[in-house]
Amino acid sequence: MLAKVTSCAVVGLDGALVDVEVDVSNGQPGFTIVGLPDAAVQESRERVRAAIKNSSFAYPFNKRITVNLAPADLRKEGPAYDLPIAVGLLMASEQLCADLSRTFIIGELSLDGAVRHTNGVLPMAALARERGYRALFVPASDAPEAALVPGLDVFPIESLFALVAHLQSMQPIAPYRPLHNFTPEATPSYATDFSEVRGQEHVKRAMEVAAAGQHNLLMMGPPGAGKTLLARSLPSILPNLTLDEALEVTRIYSVNDMLPSDSPLVRHRPFRAPHHTISHAGLVGGGRWPHPGEISLAHRGVLFLDELPEFDSRSLEVMRQPLEDKIVTISRAQGSLTFPANFMLCAAMNPCPCGYYNDPVKECTCSLTNVLRYQKRISGPLLDRIDIHVEVPRVDYEKLSGDRLGEKSETIRVRVECARERQRARFAGTTLQCNGDMGPAEVRQFCVIDDASKSLLRAAMQQMQMSARAYHRILKLARTIADLAGSDNIETPHLAEAIQYRPRKQA
């Protein structure tokens, strides 16, 4: 007898429909799974066999069992097909009779028949709603995540026996109902606050501008000046996630099995700080079957690269395209996948190998050749894509030992929120959300400057030998500074501040 159950695969960050077809017939006893399964799917034969036996059902030992996962040209990976295979096997062996035509079933089985957690439930639930399916059976631990998608009856399944009892109307399972509203927290807590950072007022100002318009930032200074502490304080002044942004981030973390254990929804903007020994695939994404990398995990948040010159140059150069397009495309022989990568880059570096080049207190031990070689590890095209370059000098003892605290992150965040609100109103009806997302057409429309500002910008372009990309980035940065000041127009002081954030000639 033939039975068919609908399940789902995850391709990139999107769900793909998979029909689990189970045939039980006479012939040489065996259990075969076809349809391009990986090792985890092949091993489901043993899990399904033990789960059926330990759930008090009869396993057809003397029958030939064939499982087809269609479409056959789509690679199936992971243990999410255990539960639909088991249900299909019970239906094909006439131990279960149920109408599953508009039902999704997802879940991994334990040997005792319990249903375990599965990765990527959120994109699977989104596909179920998109295709018009009414019911979604998922592991009980994943029901809160699946319930983030409205318009579905999500049934939390504890075990194979409980699912069969529900389908036979013996012990109905109530659809999962969220106990609270899954909205981002109004006042999230952060580990570090700007008020704890002594001195460095000009760096804090640069970070406020960067946060207001989602601009990329590079800090350069000697060891111990506070670059890392400043970077780790940056999320505390970023605007709170909107619900749409939270769902975008949650989908990425769901596929990577990195969702918080206490919440099905990512509530804070991500802050990713990979070590400089990270591989190319780990940073930008990849692998034989591509998965999101750190730049995608930092989507809608901050990617902090400490000791920037120590990173592999190939990995850094590959980041050029994501910094411009806000997406990363990974191509393999089997096809191409696109992951979101709309992040804010925050990088830090020392001016030389010893870290004390141009330091007023400690003498640098590096030769000029070594200094130049060290700084040139970061290519010009990559530096050109960073809007704000700021020096972080040594902090004086008087500031370190003083009792006076700096401005709180909460106060700065209010100003950043106001600037973002002006940007949302400006870009209403478009796909843009902040000034950092603007392209040349939007810059021409929204970044109009007067004659005095044009003269200043012309002189800066000639003197600093800036590129066309730098021209547009200066205008976007000036637009953000004007938004922070509450100005509808870009004034000359706004443009002057934006220009001074461009890099000077190295060494």
N, C-alpha and C positions, 0 to 999 in steps of 0.2 A: 504494500500500500504506500502511496505517496502523500506526503504532507508538506506544507509550505508555511514558513514563519518569516516575518519581516524583521530585519535588524538593521544595523547601520555601521558604516566604517567612517573613519576620519581621514581626510586627505588634506594635508596642510592644516588649515584652521576651519575647514568646512566639512559638513557631514555628507556622506554618499550612501544612497539606498543599497542595501544588500538583501537579496532573497535567499533564505536558508531553506534549501529543498532537501528533504530526507526521504529516502526510499528504503523500505524493508521488504526483502524478497527471499525466495528460496534459492539455494545454491551453496557454494563453498562459503562457510562462515567467515566473516571478516568485517572490518570497519574501515572504510576508505573516505577520506576527505579530499575533494578536488575544488578548484577555483582559485588557484594561486595563493594558498595559505602559507604563512611563515611557520617557524618551529613552534611558537606558542599556540597557534591554532591547531597544528598537527597533534600536539600533546593533549588537546581537549578530549581526545578519544578516551584516555584513561580517566580523566576527571569526570566526564559524563558517565562512563560505565560505573565508577564507584559511587557517584552521587545518586544515580537511579537506584542502585541496589540498597544503599543506606537510607533512602527515602521510602523504603517499603514498596517499591514498584518492581515489576518483573523486567529484567533485561533480556532481550532476545538473543541468547548466546548462539543458537543454532541457525541464525538467519544471516543473510548477506546485507550489510548496511552501507548505503552510499549517501554521502552528504555532499551537495553541490552548493557552493557559495557564489551566487551570480550577482553581477556580471563576472565572467571568468577572467577578464583581462585586468581587473582591478585587484591590486595586491591587498590581501587581508592580513592584518597583524594584530597581535594582542589577544587576550583571553575573553574579550567581550562577547564572543559567539557561543560560549559554553551553555548559557541558559536557553537561548533559542534552539540550539541543536538538541538539547535534552527534551524540550517541549515538543519539537518536531518528531523526535524519536518516539515519544509516548503517544503522539497522535498517529504516527504511521504504524505502530504496533497495536492500535485500537484500544489503548488504555485510557485515552482522553479524547473527548469530542467537544470541540469549541470552535466558535467563529472568530478567527484572528485576522480577518481581512483588513481591518482598519486599526491595527494594533502594532506598536513597536515593542520589541523585547530586547533588553540589553543586560548583560551581567556575567560575571565570572563565578564559577562554582567551586566550592570546597569539596573535599572527598565525602564529607558528611551531608552534603546537599545544601549547605548554607550558601547564600549569595554574597559575594564580596565586591568591594569597590572597583569601579572601572574608570579609566581616564577618558576625558573628552566628552562627558555627558552633556555639557551645555550646547556645543554645536550639533550634537545628535538630536537634542530636544528642539533646537531651532529648525532643523530639517523636518522633523515630524510635523511641526505646526505648518511649515511652508507647504508640505505635501498633503495637508488636510487630514492627517491621522488624529483620531480622537483620544486614544489612550496610549500611555507610555509606561511600561513596566521596567523599573530600574532598581538597582540595589537600594536598600533602605538608607544606607549612608549617603547615597547620591541624590536622594529625593529633594532635599533643599536646593541643590544646584539646579536640577531639572525644573523645579517650580519657578525659577527666575523667568522662564519663558511663559508668558500668559497664554490662555486659550487651550491648555492641555489638561487632561485628567492624568495626573502623575500618581502611580500606584507604587508605594514602597514595598519591595519584596525582601523578606527575611530568608526564605528558603525555597527550594524547589517544591517541597510538599505544600507549603502555604500558597504558592502560585497555582498549583493544580487544584487545590481545594477551592480557591477563588474562581477559577475558570469553570469548575463544576457546580458553582453556586452553593457549595457546602459551608464555607467560611469566607464570606465576602470581605474584601479588604477595602477600607475607605480611602478615597483619594487623599493625597497629602495636602494639607492646608498650612501655609506659612504661619508661624506663630507671631511674627513681627514683620514690619515693613522693611524690605531690603533696600534701604536708601543709604547713601554715604553719610557718615557721621558729620554733624555740623561743626564740632570742635575736636578734631583728631588730636591725639597726643604724639609728641615726637621726643626722641631721645636727647636731642641737642637743640638749643635755642640761641638765637643771635645775641641775646643779652649777655650770654656767657663768653662771647668772643671779645677780648680786650683789644682796643685800638682797631686798626684796619677799617676806618670809616669809609674811605674811598672804595675799598673792595666790597663792602656791604652795599654801597650805592650801586656799584656795577652789577652785583647779584640781584638787587631789586629790579633794575632795568631788565636784566636777563629773564627774570621770572615773570615780569609784566608782559613781555612779548614773546616768550619762549625763544630766546636767542642763545646761541652757543657761546661758551665762555671758556677762556684759557687763563689760568693763573700761573705766574712765574715768580719764584722767589727762593730764598735759601731754606735749608732744612729747619724745621721747628718754627717757622713764621706763622703757622696756623692755616695753611692751605687745605689740609684734609678736614680740619674742624669746620672751616667755613663751608666746604662742599657738603659735609654731612648735615649742616644746618640748613642747607638750601631747600629741602622739601618742606620745612616748617613755614616758609613764606609763599609757597605755591598755592594757587587756588584749589579748593576742594574739588574732587572728581564729581562730574555730573553723572547721572544714572546711565546715560548712553555710553559715556567714557568708561565707567566702571564695568559695564557689560563687555565692552571691547577688550579690556585688560583681562577680565575674568576668563574669557574664551581662550586667550593665549595660555594663561596659567592652568586652565583645565586640561588642555591638550598635553602640557608638560608635566601634569600631575604635581603642581606646586601651589594648589589652592590652600589658604589658611585652614587649619584643622577646626577652628572655632567659628568659621563663617563661610558660606558658599559664595560670597561676593567679595571681590577685592575692593576695599573701602578707601585705601590711601594710595596716593600716587606712587608708583614703583620707584625705588632707588636701587640701582644695580651698580656694584663696584667690583668688577672682575679683576683678578690679579693679572699682572703683566705677562705671566707665563701661559695665559689662556691660549688655546689653539684657535686657528682661523675659523673652523666650523663652530667652535663654542662661542665666538664673538659675534659673527654675522649670521650664523645658522648654517646648516648643511648636514653632512652625513650621507651614507648610501641612500637612505630614505629620509629626505630632509626634514629637520625639526627646527623650530625657532631658536635663535641664538640670543645672546645678551642684549643686542640692540632691539630685538622684538620684545623681550621681557621688560625692557625699559620704556615700552610704548606708553605715551601720555605721562611719562615721568622723567627721571634724570638718569643718565648714564655717566658715571664718574670714572674717569680713567686717570688714576694716580700714577706718577712717574711715566708720563706719556712717551718719552723717547725710548723707554725700555720695551714697549710693545713691539711685536713683530711688524715690520714695515709693510709686509703684504696685507696683513689684516687691517692696518690703518688705512691703506690706500683703497681697499674695497669699501670702506665706509663713505667714500666720496659720494657715490650715487644715493645711498639712503639719506645722507644729510641734505641732499637737494630734493629728492622725490618723495621722501617720507615713507618709502616702501623698500623692501629688499627682495629681489627675484633670484631664486636659486634654480639653476638648470641642471638636469641630469639626462642621461640617455632615455629614461622612461618618461620624461616630460619636465615641465617647469612649475614651480610653486612660488607664490608671492605672499610674503608676510608683511604685516604693518610694522613700521619703524619710525613713528612720529615721536621722537624723543628729543630731549634737550641735552646736548653734550656739555659736560663740565669736566675740564681736564686740568691737571696740575703737573708742573715740571720744575726741575731745578735749572738754573741758567748754565750749568756746566757739570762735569762728572763729580767734582768734589762739592758742588753746590754753593760756592761762595764767590762767584765771579761778580765783581763790582760791589761786594759787600763792604760797608764802611768800617766794620769792626774786625772781621777775621779775613786774613789774607788768602787769596785763591792760589792753589798749588798747581793749577792746570795751565798748560801752554795755550797760546792763542789758537794754535792749530787744533788742539783737542777740544777747545771750546766751540770752535766753528764746526768741527766734525760732529760734536754732540748735538748742537742745535739743528744741524742740517738733517738729522734723522727724521725730523718732521718736514715733509715736503711742502713747498710753497702752495700748491693747489689745495692741500688740506688746510693749511693755515688760513688761506683766503676764504674758506667756508666757515670760519669761526668769527662771529660778529664782534665779540668783546675780548680784547687782550688787556690784562691788567697785571701790574707788578705788585707783589706782596712782600713788603720790606720787613726787616727785623723789628720786633716790638720792643719799645723802650721799657726799662725796668719800672719806671713810675706808673705807666699804664697797667703793667702786669700786676703790680702790688697794690694798686688803688682799690678802694671799696666801691667805687661808682660803677654801676652796671650800665650796659649799653641799651639801646632801644629794643624792646621785646619783639619777637617774631610775629606775634599776634597783631601788633600795631602796623608792622610793615605789610603783613598779609592783607590788611584792610585796604591799604593803598593799591596793592597789586590787584585785588578783586575789583576795585573801582575802575582801574585801567582796563582790565579784561572785559568789564561790562560795557565800556565804551567801544571796545573792539567788536564785541558780539553784536551790538546795535549797528555798527558800521557795516559788518559783513552779513547782516540778516538777509536771508534768501540765497546765500552762497554756501559752498562747502567749507569755507575758511572759518577758523575760530580765533586766530590771533595774528598779530602782525608778522610773526616769523613764518607764517604759511604763505605769505603773499608772493606772487610771481611778478614778472616785469609788467604785465598789463595792470595788475592791481596797484603796483607801485606808481605807475603813471597816473592812475585815477585818484588814489588816496594820499599820495605823498607830494603834493604840490608845494613848491617853495617860492619865496619872493626873490626879487632881483639881488638884494644884498646877500641872501643865502646862496644864490647861484654863484655869485662872485667868490664867496668863501669856499664853496665846494670845488669850483674850477681851480682855484689856487692850490687847494689840498690835493686834488687829483694830479696836478702837474708836479708838485714838490715831492709827494710821496709815491709817485708812479703807480697809482692804484689801477686795478683792472675794472672791467665793466661790472663784474660780479661784486666787487667791493663797493662800487658806486651805488648799486641797488641795496646792498646790505646797510650802508650808511643811512640811506633814506628810510629804510624800514626801522632802523634803530632810532633815528630821530623822531619818527612817528610814535614810537613807544614812549620816548622821553616826553613828548608833548602830551600823550595820554596820561602819564603820571602827573603832569603839571595841570591837567584839566583843561588844556588848550585845544581848541578846534583846529588851529592852524599850526604848522611847523615854523617856529620862530628861529632866528639866527642863533640864540644861545642853545637851543635844543640841538641844532645841527652841529654846533661847535663841540658840544659834549660827545655827540656820536662820533665825530672825527677823531677825537683824542683817544677813543677806545681802539682805533686801528693800530696794528703793530708798527713799531719803528724798525729801522734797519738793525739786524742782529749783530751783536758783538761790535 
